[in-house]
Amino acid sequence: MALAHTILTVLCEQPHSGYAISKLFEETIACYWKASQQQIDRELAGMEAKGSVSHQLVPQAGKPTPIQEVLDYFHQHPQQD
């Protein structure tokens, strides 16, 4: 299974930031599959370029800058083969 498919599976549950996806990987599938946060971020950028996901800036309390959160865009725009 490709990293993109695994990320889409995670995003089908709910929106997550790239950091949150990385932490989920560490907590759940790290014994089977390792992916660094940098790998996940690169994959998310490629997935967004293909239209599989989108992002939204989400402000955080107490932080000067917003973070990027990946949205569950896959359901509204299924990939065409």
PyMOL CGO cylinders between C-alpha atoms (Angstrom):
from pymol import cmd
from pymol.cgo import CYLINDER

trace = [
    CYLINDER, 0.00, 0.00, 0.00, 1.34, 3.44, -0.86, 0.3, 1, 1, 1, 1, 1, 1,
    CYLINDER, 1.34, 3.44, -0.86, 1.88, 6.10, 1.78, 0.3, 1, 1, 1, 1, 1, 1,
    CYLINDER, 1.88, 6.10, 1.78, -0.78, 8.27, 0.10, 0.3, 1, 1, 1, 1, 1, 1,
    CYLINDER, -0.78, 8.27, 0.10, -3.41, 5.55, 0.53, 0.3, 1, 1, 1, 1, 1, 1,
    CYLINDER, -3.41, 5.55, 0.53, -2.55, 5.18, 4.20, 0.3, 1, 1, 1, 1, 1, 1,
    CYLINDER, -2.55, 5.18, 4.20, -2.81, 8.94, 4.72, 0.3, 1, 1, 1, 1, 1, 1,
    CYLINDER, -2.81, 8.94, 4.72, -6.18, 9.03, 2.95, 0.3, 1, 1, 1, 1, 1, 1,
    CYLINDER, -6.18, 9.03, 2.95, -7.41, 6.25, 5.23, 0.3, 1, 1, 1, 1, 1, 1,
    CYLINDER, -7.41, 6.25, 5.23, -6.45, 8.34, 8.25, 0.3, 1, 1, 1, 1, 1, 1,
    CYLINDER, -6.45, 8.34, 8.25, -8.15, 11.43, 6.78, 0.3, 1, 1, 1, 1, 1, 1,
    CYLINDER, -8.15, 11.43, 6.78, -11.38, 9.54, 6.10, 0.3, 1, 1, 1, 1, 1, 1,
    CYLINDER, -11.38, 9.54, 6.10, -11.89, 9.44, 9.87, 0.3, 1, 1, 1, 1, 1, 1,
    CYLINDER, -11.89, 9.44, 9.87, -11.40, 13.19, 10.45, 0.3, 1, 1, 1, 1, 1, 1,
    CYLINDER, -11.40, 13.19, 10.45, -9.19, 16.13, 9.39, 0.3, 1, 1, 1, 1, 1, 1,
    CYLINDER, -9.19, 16.13, 9.39, -5.64, 16.11, 10.77, 0.3, 1, 1, 1, 1, 1, 1,
    CYLINDER, -5.64, 16.11, 10.77, -2.50, 18.19, 10.53, 0.3, 1, 1, 1, 1, 1, 1,
    CYLINDER, -2.50, 18.19, 10.53, 0.61, 16.61, 9.08, 0.3, 1, 1, 1, 1, 1, 1,
    CYLINDER, 0.61, 16.61, 9.08, 2.05, 16.53, 12.61, 0.3, 1, 1, 1, 1, 1, 1,
    CYLINDER, 2.05, 16.53, 12.61, -1.03, 14.73, 13.96, 0.3, 1, 1, 1, 1, 1, 1,
    CYLINDER, -1.03, 14.73, 13.96, -0.82, 12.15, 11.16, 0.3, 1, 1, 1, 1, 1, 1,
    CYLINDER, -0.82, 12.15, 11.16, 2.84, 11.57, 12.03, 0.3, 1, 1, 1, 1, 1, 1,
    CYLINDER, 2.84, 11.57, 12.03, 1.93, 11.02, 15.70, 0.3, 1, 1, 1, 1, 1, 1,
    CYLINDER, 1.93, 11.02, 15.70, -0.87, 8.61, 14.73, 0.3, 1, 1, 1, 1, 1, 1,
    CYLINDER, -0.87, 8.61, 14.73, 1.63, 6.62, 12.67, 0.3, 1, 1, 1, 1, 1, 1,
    CYLINDER, 1.63, 6.62, 12.67, 3.97, 6.44, 15.67, 0.3, 1, 1, 1, 1, 1, 1,
    CYLINDER, 3.97, 6.44, 15.67, 1.18, 5.33, 18.01, 0.3, 1, 1, 1, 1, 1, 1,
    CYLINDER, 1.18, 5.33, 18.01, -0.55, 2.81, 15.77, 0.3, 1, 1, 1, 1, 1, 1,
    CYLINDER, -0.55, 2.81, 15.77, 1.41, 1.38, 12.85, 0.3, 1, 1, 1, 1, 1, 1,
    CYLINDER, 1.41, 1.38, 12.85, 5.05, 2.15, 13.65, 0.3, 1, 1, 1, 1, 1, 1,
    CYLINDER, 5.05, 2.15, 13.65, 5.78, -1.53, 14.21, 0.3, 1, 1, 1, 1, 1, 1,
    CYLINDER, 5.78, -1.53, 14.21, 4.65, -2.23, 10.61, 0.3, 1, 1, 1, 1, 1, 1,
    CYLINDER, 4.65, -2.23, 10.61, 5.43, 0.98, 8.77, 0.3, 1, 1, 1, 1, 1, 1,
    CYLINDER, 5.43, 0.98, 8.77, 7.67, 3.92, 9.54, 0.3, 1, 1, 1, 1, 1, 1,
    CYLINDER, 7.67, 3.92, 9.54, 7.14, 7.32, 7.93, 0.3, 1, 1, 1, 1, 1, 1,
    CYLINDER, 7.14, 7.32, 7.93, 8.82, 10.50, 9.10, 0.3, 1, 1, 1, 1, 1, 1,
    CYLINDER, 8.82, 10.50, 9.10, 6.92, 13.75, 9.43, 0.3, 1, 1, 1, 1, 1, 1,
    CYLINDER, 6.92, 13.75, 9.43, 8.94, 15.08, 6.47, 0.3, 1, 1, 1, 1, 1, 1,
    CYLINDER, 8.94, 15.08, 6.47, 7.81, 12.13, 4.31, 0.3, 1, 1, 1, 1, 1, 1,
    CYLINDER, 7.81, 12.13, 4.31, 4.19, 12.70, 5.33, 0.3, 1, 1, 1, 1, 1, 1,
    CYLINDER, 4.19, 12.70, 5.33, 4.42, 16.45, 4.62, 0.3, 1, 1, 1, 1, 1, 1,
    CYLINDER, 4.42, 16.45, 4.62, 5.92, 15.81, 1.16, 0.3, 1, 1, 1, 1, 1, 1,
    CYLINDER, 5.92, 15.81, 1.16, 3.21, 13.26, 0.40, 0.3, 1, 1, 1, 1, 1, 1,
    CYLINDER, 3.21, 13.26, 0.40, 0.48, 15.66, 1.55, 0.3, 1, 1, 1, 1, 1, 1,
    CYLINDER, 0.48, 15.66, 1.55, 1.88, 18.38, -0.73, 0.3, 1, 1, 1, 1, 1, 1,
    CYLINDER, 1.88, 18.38, -0.73, 1.80, 15.98, -3.69, 0.3, 1, 1, 1, 1, 1, 1,
    CYLINDER, 1.80, 15.98, -3.69, -1.70, 14.82, -2.81, 0.3, 1, 1, 1, 1, 1, 1,
    CYLINDER, -1.70, 14.82, -2.81, -2.90, 18.43, -2.66, 0.3, 1, 1, 1, 1, 1, 1,
    CYLINDER, -2.90, 18.43, -2.66, -1.34, 19.14, -6.07, 0.3, 1, 1, 1, 1, 1, 1,
    CYLINDER, -1.34, 19.14, -6.07, -3.33, 16.19, -7.46, 0.3, 1, 1, 1, 1, 1, 1,
    CYLINDER, -3.33, 16.19, -7.46, -6.55, 17.39, -5.81, 0.3, 1, 1, 1, 1, 1, 1,
    CYLINDER, -6.55, 17.39, -5.81, -6.89, 14.46, -3.39, 0.3, 1, 1, 1, 1, 1, 1,
    CYLINDER, -6.89, 14.46, -3.39, -6.72, 16.67, -0.29, 0.3, 1, 1, 1, 1, 1, 1,
    CYLINDER, -6.72, 16.67, -0.29, -6.96, 20.31, 0.59, 0.3, 1, 1, 1, 1, 1, 1,
    CYLINDER, -6.96, 20.31, 0.59, -5.79, 22.30, 3.57, 0.3, 1, 1, 1, 1, 1, 1,
    CYLINDER, -5.79, 22.30, 3.57, -7.15, 25.07, 5.72, 0.3, 1, 1, 1, 1, 1, 1,
    CYLINDER, -7.15, 25.07, 5.72, -5.28, 27.39, 8.05, 0.3, 1, 1, 1, 1, 1, 1,
    CYLINDER, -5.28, 27.39, 8.05, -6.49, 26.81, 11.60, 0.3, 1, 1, 1, 1, 1, 1,
    CYLINDER, -6.49, 26.81, 11.60, -5.51, 29.41, 14.23, 0.3, 1, 1, 1, 1, 1, 1,
    CYLINDER, -5.51, 29.41, 14.23, -4.24, 28.04, 17.52, 0.3, 1, 1, 1, 1, 1, 1,
    CYLINDER, -4.24, 28.04, 17.52, -4.80, 29.76, 20.86, 0.3, 1, 1, 1, 1, 1, 1,
    CYLINDER, -4.80, 29.76, 20.86, -1.59, 31.15, 22.32, 0.3, 1, 1, 1, 1, 1, 1,
    CYLINDER, -1.59, 31.15, 22.32, 0.42, 30.74, 19.11, 0.3, 1, 1, 1, 1, 1, 1,
    CYLINDER, 0.42, 30.74, 19.11, 1.38, 33.64, 16.86, 0.3, 1, 1, 1, 1, 1, 1,
    CYLINDER, 1.38, 33.64, 16.86, 0.86, 31.77, 13.59, 0.3, 1, 1, 1, 1, 1, 1,
    CYLINDER, 0.86, 31.77, 13.59, -1.82, 29.36, 12.36, 0.3, 1, 1, 1, 1, 1, 1,
    CYLINDER, -1.82, 29.36, 12.36, -1.10, 25.76, 11.47, 0.3, 1, 1, 1, 1, 1, 1,
    CYLINDER, -1.10, 25.76, 11.47, -2.08, 23.90, 8.34, 0.3, 1, 1, 1, 1, 1, 1,
    CYLINDER, -2.08, 23.90, 8.34, -4.74, 21.27, 8.80, 0.3, 1, 1, 1, 1, 1, 1,
    CYLINDER, -4.74, 21.27, 8.80, -5.53, 18.71, 6.14, 0.3, 1, 1, 1, 1, 1, 1,
    CYLINDER, -5.53, 18.71, 6.14, -9.20, 18.44, 5.30, 0.3, 1, 1, 1, 1, 1, 1,
    CYLINDER, -9.20, 18.44, 5.30, -11.13, 15.33, 4.35, 0.3, 1, 1, 1, 1, 1, 1,
    CYLINDER, -11.13, 15.33, 4.35, -11.49, 16.46, 0.72, 0.3, 1, 1, 1, 1, 1, 1,
    CYLINDER, -11.49, 16.46, 0.72, -11.42, 12.94, -0.68, 0.3, 1, 1, 1, 1, 1, 1,
    CYLINDER, -11.42, 12.94, -0.68, -15.14, 12.26, -0.13, 0.3, 1, 1, 1, 1, 1, 1,
    CYLINDER, -15.14, 12.26, -0.13, -16.27, 15.34, -2.04, 0.3, 1, 1, 1, 1, 1, 1,
    CYLINDER, -16.27, 15.34, -2.04, -13.86, 14.75, -4.94, 0.3, 1, 1, 1, 1, 1, 1,
    CYLINDER, -13.86, 14.75, -4.94, -13.22, 11.03, -5.50, 0.3, 1, 1, 1, 1, 1, 1,
    CYLINDER, -13.22, 11.03, -5.50, -10.31, 10.28, -7.80, 0.3, 1, 1, 1, 1, 1, 1,
    CYLINDER, -10.31, 10.28, -7.80, -11.20, 9.34, -11.35, 0.3, 1, 1, 1, 1, 1, 1,
    CYLINDER, -11.20, 9.34, -11.35, -9.22, 6.52, -12.97, 0.3, 1, 1, 1, 1, 1, 1,
]
cmd.load_cgo(trace, "trace")
